[in-house]
Amino acid sequence: MTQQLPSSNWVKWQEGESIDLTIITPQATGFAIHWANNQSQRCTGPNCPFCAAGGQAKQRWSAKVKIGEATKTWEMANLTYQSLYAIADAYGGMMGLNVRVKRTGLGRATRYTIVPLTPMPENPAKRESQAMIGYARELCEAHAIQPKDEFKRFLTDEHPEVRSQPQRRQLQLFIEWLETEYPDVALGEEPLEGTPEDEIVDIDGMFDNF
């Protein structure tokens, strides 16, 4: 039988309550539960008596967290975990992630909203991409050319084979083509090109901001 933690060790929310917490484990632990005898029961796998009786197990997850100075266990349903996982993935991991979790609803209508409090880590590849976009813009503006239109012409009419390349590589080749087409333009130092596999997040969106 699985030893149950004292109720004071679990994170519990009142309806409408928000709690700020810090995750102190590198990943959540997954397990399955049954609702039997008016309480939650851990599924033990192939020899589980609840499964043998026809019970359907539900996926659950738990993670160690800090709330102030107290260490507690946050147990969550699969839907909540998926939201947490998506946030952790965007921030490069779960360990040390600060989030605000709010509960709304009661019973089966209960939902948990997770808002990250940890500052979004800087993305060096995106910063370099923005610098390259800015350099391409200067090259175009020196000849009164619309950067986005010129980039589309480059991909459609001049070098359609470049479309198969990663977006960062497309931009590198576009800049090289501009420098060849307009060699009389004297600008400052060209930004670092980075590596072709470091793709730009949204090259069209960046050109839209010109």
Rosetta blueprint (number, residue, H / E / L):
1 M L
2 T L
3 Q L
4 Q L
5 L L
6 P L
7 S H
8 S H
9 N H
10 W E
11 V L
12 K L
13 W L
14 Q L
15 E L
16 G L
17 E L
18 S E
19 I E
20 D E
21 L E
22 T E
23 I E
24 I L
25 T L
26 P L
27 Q L
28 A L
29 T E
30 G E
31 F E
32 A E
33 I E
34 H E
35 W E
36 A E
37 N L
38 N L
39 Q E
40 S E
41 Q E
42 R E
43 C L
44 T L
45 G H
46 P H
47 N H
48 C L
49 P H
50 F H
51 C H
52 A H
53 A L
54 G L
55 G L
56 Q L
57 A L
58 K E
59 Q E
60 R E
61 W E
62 S E
63 A E
64 K E
65 V E
66 K E
67 I E
68 G L
69 E L
70 A E
71 T E
72 K E
73 T E
74 W E
75 E E
76 M E
77 A E
78 N H
79 L H
80 T H
81 Y H
82 Q H
83 S H
84 L H
85 Y H
86 A H
87 I H
88 A H
89 D H
90 A H
91 Y L
92 G L
93 G L
94 M L
95 M L
96 G L
97 L L
98 N E
99 V E
100 R E
101 V E
102 K E
103 R E
104 T E
105 G L
106 L L
107 G H
108 R H
109 A H
110 T L
111 R E
112 Y E
113 T E
114 I E
115 V E
116 P E
117 L L
118 T L
119 P L
120 M L
121 P L
122 E L
123 N L
124 P H
125 A H
126 K H
127 R H
128 E H
129 S H
130 Q H
131 A H
132 M H
133 I H
134 G H
135 Y H
136 A H
137 R H
138 E H
139 L H
140 C H
141 E H
142 A L
143 H L
144 A L
145 I L
146 Q L
147 P H
148 K H
149 D H
150 E H
151 F H
152 K H
153 R H
154 F H
155 L H
156 T H
157 D H
158 E H
159 H L
160 P H
161 E H
162 V H
163 R H
164 S H
165 Q L
166 P L
167 Q H
168 R H
169 R H
170 Q H
171 L H
172 Q H
173 L H
174 F H
175 I H
176 E H
177 W H
178 L H
179 E H
180 T H
181 E H
182 Y L
183 P L
184 D L
185 V L
186 A L
187 L L
188 G L
189 E L
190 E L
191 P L
192 L L
193 E L
194 G L
195 T L
196 P L
197 E L
198 D L
199 E L
200 I L
201 V L
202 D L
203 I H
204 D H
205 G H
206 M H
207 F H
208 D H
209 N L
210 F L
